Amino acid sequence: MKNIPIPCKNEVEKYLKKWDSLENYVLQESSLYKLFHQTYPNNTDINDILIKASSLNDFYSTNIFSIFPVAKHILELNIDDRLKKGDTTLIDDISNVTISGVQKHFYSFATKYCSHHNADDFPIYNIERHVFL
C-alpha cells in the first residue's frame, strides 16, 4: 500500500517548488494566463473561444477530439457575467455538450476553462488523476 502524506504546509510547498522547476508547465500556465486574461478575456467571439479551448485541450490533454462543438456550445451559453460572478452552476452547463448526436460530459475541461478565467471561484478538478489543482 502506498504511503500518502498528510496534506500540510510543508507538503504543499514541496510540490509547488517541484512544479516551479518544470519549465514547460510554468510556460504553459503563463501562456494560458496571457491568453485568457490579456489577449482574449471575453467569450463573445467563436475565434477567441476556439483558441482558448484548443490550447486547454492540448496543454492539459483533455482528449476532446472535436473541440469546435465545445467552443460553439460555450459561445451559445453567453458565460462572461456568470464567470465574473463565480456562478459554479456554469461548470455543468459547459461540461454537458452534444457532439454528433452523442451527449458528452467534459467536467474536467469545464473546470479548467472556468478556472483560467476566474481561479478564485473555480478550482480545477482533474478527473483523470482525481486531484484538485
C-alpha positions as CSV (number, residue, x, y, z in Angstrom):
1,M,0.0,0.0,0.0
2,K,1.3,3.4,-0.9
3,N,2.1,5.8,1.9
4,I,0.2,9.0,1.2
5,P,1.5,12.0,3.2
6,I,-1.0,14.1,5.2
7,P,-1.6,17.5,3.5
8,C,0.2,20.3,5.3
9,K,2.0,23.5,4.5
10,N,5.4,21.7,4.0
11,E,3.8,19.2,1.6
12,V,2.2,22.0,-0.4
13,E,5.5,24.0,-0.6
14,K,7.4,20.8,-1.7
15,Y,5.0,20.3,-4.6
16,L,4.9,24.0,-5.5
17,K,8.7,24.0,-5.7
18,K,8.7,20.9,-7.9
19,W,6.0,22.5,-10.1
20,D,8.0,25.7,-10.5
21,S,11.1,23.7,-11.6
22,L,9.2,22.3,-14.6
23,E,9.8,24.9,-17.4
24,N,7.2,23.5,-19.7
25,Y,4.4,23.7,-17.1
26,V,5.4,27.2,-16.0
27,L,5.5,28.5,-19.5
28,Q,2.2,26.8,-20.5
29,E,0.5,28.3,-17.5
30,S,1.9,31.8,-18.2
31,S,0.8,31.4,-21.8
32,L,-2.7,30.4,-20.8
33,Y,-2.9,33.3,-18.3
34,K,-1.9,35.7,-21.1
35,L,-4.4,34.1,-23.5
36,F,-7.4,34.2,-21.0
37,H,-6.7,37.5,-19.3
38,Q,-4.9,39.7,-21.8
39,T,-5.4,38.5,-25.3
40,Y,-9.0,37.0,-25.3
41,P,-10.6,37.8,-21.9
42,N,-14.2,37.6,-23.2
43,N,-16.3,34.8,-24.7
44,T,-18.4,36.6,-27.3
45,D,-16.4,35.6,-30.4
46,I,-16.1,32.0,-31.6
47,N,-12.5,32.6,-32.7
48,D,-11.4,33.6,-29.2
49,I,-13.2,30.7,-27.5
50,L,-11.8,28.2,-30.1
51,I,-8.2,29.2,-29.5
52,K,-8.6,29.1,-25.7
53,A,-10.5,25.7,-25.7
54,S,-7.9,24.3,-28.2
55,S,-5.0,25.4,-26.0
56,L,-6.5,23.9,-22.9
57,N,-7.3,20.7,-24.7
58,D,-3.7,20.4,-25.8
59,F,-1.8,21.6,-22.7
60,Y,-4.0,19.5,-20.3
61,S,-4.5,16.5,-22.7
62,T,-8.3,16.6,-22.0
63,N,-8.8,14.3,-25.1
64,I,-11.7,16.2,-26.6
65,F,-11.4,15.0,-30.2
66,S,-13.8,17.6,-31.7
67,I,-13.2,20.9,-30.0
68,F,-15.3,23.1,-32.3
69,P,-18.7,21.9,-31.0
70,V,-17.4,22.6,-27.5
71,A,-16.4,26.1,-28.4
72,K,-19.7,26.7,-30.1
73,H,-21.5,25.5,-27.1
74,I,-19.6,27.9,-24.8
75,L,-20.4,30.8,-27.1
76,E,-24.1,29.9,-27.0
77,L,-24.1,29.9,-23.2
78,N,-23.2,33.6,-23.0
79,I,-20.9,32.9,-20.0
80,D,-19.0,36.2,-19.2
81,D,-21.3,37.5,-16.5
82,R,-21.5,34.1,-14.8
83,L,-17.7,33.7,-14.9
84,K,-17.3,37.1,-13.2
85,K,-19.9,36.3,-10.5
86,G,-18.4,32.9,-9.8
87,D,-21.6,31.0,-10.7
88,T,-20.4,27.4,-10.2
89,T,-23.5,26.0,-12.0
90,L,-21.7,27.1,-15.1
91,I,-19.4,24.1,-14.8
92,D,-22.2,21.7,-15.5
93,D,-23.6,23.9,-18.2
94,I,-20.3,23.9,-20.1
95,S,-19.5,20.3,-19.4
96,N,-22.7,18.9,-21.0
97,V,-22.4,19.2,-24.7
98,T,-23.8,17.1,-27.6
99,I,-21.3,16.1,-30.3
100,S,-22.6,14.3,-33.4
101,G,-25.8,13.4,-31.6
102,V,-23.9,12.0,-28.6
103,Q,-24.2,13.6,-25.2
104,K,-20.7,14.2,-23.7
105,H,-19.7,15.3,-20.2
106,F,-16.4,17.2,-20.1
107,Y,-16.4,18.1,-16.4
108,S,-12.6,18.3,-16.0
109,F,-12.3,20.5,-19.1
110,A,-15.1,22.8,-17.9
111,T,-13.4,23.4,-14.6
112,K,-10.2,24.3,-16.4
113,Y,-12.0,26.7,-18.8
114,C,-13.7,28.5,-15.9
115,S,-10.7,28.5,-13.7
116,H,-8.5,30.1,-16.3
117,H,-11.0,33.0,-16.3
118,N,-11.6,33.2,-12.6
119,A,-9.3,31.0,-10.5
120,D,-10.6,32.3,-7.2
121,D,-14.1,31.0,-7.7
122,F,-13.5,28.0,-10.0
123,P,-10.9,25.3,-8.8
124,I,-9.6,22.9,-11.3
125,Y,-10.7,19.3,-10.9
126,N,-8.6,16.8,-12.8
127,I,-10.8,13.8,-13.2
128,E,-8.1,11.8,-14.9
129,R,-6.0,11.9,-11.8
130,H,-8.6,12.6,-9.2
131,V,-6.7,15.6,-8.0
132,F,-7.8,19.2,-7.2
133,L,-5.3,21.7,-8.5
